[in-house]
Amino acid sequence: MTNFLIVLTIVINTIFQMTILPDLRVYGIVPNTALVIVVILALLKGRIYGGIIGIAIGFVQDILFSMVIGVNGFIYFFIGYFAGFARDSFARDNVMNPVIFSILATIFYNLLYSLFMFFLSVDITVNQVVKSVVSLELIFNGIAAVLIYKLLQKIFSQPKIRFTRNR
């Protein structure tokens, strides 16, 4: 059941990114909800799930949005895998953890993506790199992390059974 919910989450996010998010641009920047979902699912499920989900979402994004196949899958794999290491180290109820990890992942993603594009001989300037790293995307991803974390935490949390005596 969990795997079905993860696939459904990826499909819904892809549809959301293709239809609604382009209309919510502010100064040409939109939140990277796929990156946020990879980070949050890695924090909720662990590094193996984080890596697999990262590859899956990355390749879907590469096929649909990118001119180079594999770059997003590679970057998202590492982000998901390493964010999954923090699963047992931090409190799951604290909303600030996904926000902090999403902001760090956004910086890491933009730097690594720019580096890959540079080595693949795609025209990219230092100004574009700095603008993409220090941009509204950090704020958007932080806000999206709070909203998505609350939603995914409810979907993927397992109910706890309590046995109490009624008097």
ABEGO torsion letter per residue (X at the ends): XAAAAAAAAAAAAAAAAAAAAAAABBGGBBBBAAAAAAAAAAAAAEAAAAAAAAAAAAAAAAAAABABBGAAAAAAAAAAAAAAAAAAABBAABAAAAAAAAAAAAAAAAAAAAAAAAAAGBBBBAAAAAAAABBAAAAAAAAAAAAAAAAAAAAABBBBBBBBBBX
